[in-house]
Amino acid sequence: MGKYQQEWKQMLQKDEAFGDWKIKSSGGDLLIRVPEETDMDMLKMQFSDIISPIAPLIKSPKTTLKFYVGNSDEADFIFTLN
């Protein structure tokens, strides 16, 4: 796991707003499972706004990071952070 990916994972896990999200690392990506009752269409549209407050807190050099987000075993959408 890269340092950038690790920082994102730690920040998301310690933020109360994401307390019900399960976050795992896979290769250079993050796998995020949200509660089943989550409106995935709404989350997809708002995902960048939801995670953007964390971005300035990340100190590691930026690399491409993919967030695979879903509320089941399959990702409903992929968000790529460049």
C-alpha positions as a Markdown table, in Angstrom:
| # | Residue | x | y | z |
|---|---|---|---|---|
| 1 | Met | 0.0 | 0.0 | 0.0 |
| 2 | Gly | 1.4 | 3.4 | -1.0 |
| 3 | Lys | 1.7 | 6.2 | 1.5 |
| 4 | Tyr | -0.9 | 8.4 | -0.3 |
| 5 | Gln | -3.4 | 5.5 | -0.3 |
| 6 | Gln | -2.6 | 4.8 | 3.3 |
| 7 | Glu | -3.2 | 8.4 | 4.3 |
| 8 | Trp | -6.6 | 8.5 | 2.5 |
| 9 | Lys | -7.7 | 5.3 | 4.2 |
| 10 | Gln | -6.7 | 6.5 | 7.7 |
| 11 | Met | -8.3 | 9.9 | 7.2 |
| 12 | Leu | -11.6 | 8.3 | 6.0 |
| 13 | Gln | -11.6 | 5.8 | 8.8 |
| 14 | Lys | -11.1 | 8.3 | 11.6 |
| 15 | Asp | -13.7 | 10.8 | 10.2 |
| 16 | Glu | -17.0 | 10.4 | 12.0 |
| 17 | Ala | -18.9 | 11.2 | 8.8 |
| 18 | Phe | -17.6 | 8.0 | 7.3 |
| 19 | Gly | -18.0 | 5.8 | 10.4 |
| 20 | Asp | -20.4 | 3.4 | 8.8 |
| 21 | Trp | -18.2 | 2.9 | 5.7 |
| 22 | Lys | -16.0 | -0.2 | 5.5 |
| 23 | Ile | -12.7 | 0.8 | 3.8 |
| 24 | Lys | -10.1 | -1.7 | 2.6 |
| 25 | Ser | -7.0 | -1.5 | 0.5 |
| 26 | Ser | -6.5 | -3.5 | -2.7 |
| 27 | Gly | -3.4 | -3.0 | -4.7 |
| 28 | Gly | -3.1 | 0.8 | -5.2 |
| 29 | Asp | -6.9 | 1.3 | -4.8 |
| 30 | Leu | -9.4 | 1.7 | -2.0 |
| 31 | Leu | -12.5 | -0.5 | -1.8 |
| 32 | Ile | -15.4 | 1.2 | 0.1 |
| 33 | Arg | -18.6 | -0.5 | 1.1 |
| 34 | Val | -21.3 | 1.8 | 2.3 |
| 35 | Pro | -24.6 | 0.8 | 4.0 |
| 36 | Glu | -27.1 | -1.0 | 1.9 |
| 37 | Glu | -29.7 | 1.7 | 2.3 |
| 38 | Thr | -27.4 | 4.3 | 0.7 |
| 39 | Asp | -28.8 | 6.0 | -2.4 |
| 40 | Met | -25.9 | 5.1 | -4.8 |
| 41 | Asp | -26.9 | 7.5 | -7.5 |
| 42 | Met | -26.9 | 10.4 | -5.1 |
| 43 | Leu | -23.6 | 9.3 | -3.6 |
| 44 | Lys | -22.0 | 9.0 | -7.0 |
| 45 | Met | -23.0 | 12.6 | -7.9 |
| 46 | Gln | -21.8 | 14.0 | -4.6 |
| 47 | Phe | -18.8 | 11.8 | -3.9 |
| 48 | Ser | -16.1 | 14.4 | -4.9 |
| 49 | Asp | -17.8 | 17.0 | -2.7 |
| 50 | Ile | -18.1 | 14.5 | 0.2 |
| 51 | Ile | -14.4 | 13.6 | 0.3 |
| 52 | Ser | -13.0 | 16.9 | -0.8 |
| 53 | Pro | -12.6 | 18.3 | 2.8 |
| 54 | Ile | -10.0 | 15.5 | 3.4 |
| 55 | Ala | -7.8 | 16.3 | 0.4 |
| 56 | Pro | -5.9 | 19.2 | 2.0 |
| 57 | Leu | -5.1 | 17.1 | 5.0 |
| 58 | Ile | -3.2 | 14.5 | 2.9 |
| 59 | Lys | 0.6 | 15.3 | 3.1 |
| 60 | Ser | 2.0 | 12.6 | 0.8 |
| 61 | Pro | 2.8 | 13.3 | -2.8 |
| 62 | Lys | -0.3 | 12.9 | -4.9 |
| 63 | Thr | -0.7 | 9.8 | -7.1 |
| 64 | Thr | -3.7 | 8.4 | -9.0 |
| 65 | Leu | -6.0 | 6.7 | -6.6 |
| 66 | Lys | -9.2 | 4.8 | -7.4 |
| 67 | Phe | -12.1 | 4.5 | -5.0 |
| 68 | Tyr | -14.3 | 1.5 | -5.8 |
| 69 | Val | -17.6 | 2.3 | -4.0 |
| 70 | Gly | -20.6 | 0.1 | -3.6 |
| 71 | Asn | -23.2 | -1.2 | -1.1 |
| 72 | Ser | -22.7 | -4.9 | -2.0 |
| 73 | Asp | -19.9 | -7.1 | -3.1 |
| 74 | Glu | -19.8 | -5.3 | -6.5 |
| 75 | Ala | -18.7 | -1.7 | -7.0 |
| 76 | Asp | -21.5 | 0.6 | -8.1 |
| 77 | Phe | -19.1 | 3.2 | -9.3 |
| 78 | Ile | -15.4 | 4.0 | -9.5 |
| 79 | Phe | -14.1 | 7.4 | -8.6 |
| 80 | Thr | -10.6 | 8.3 | -9.8 |
| 81 | Leu | -8.6 | 10.9 | -8.0 |
| 82 | Asn | -5.7 | 12.2 | -10.0 |
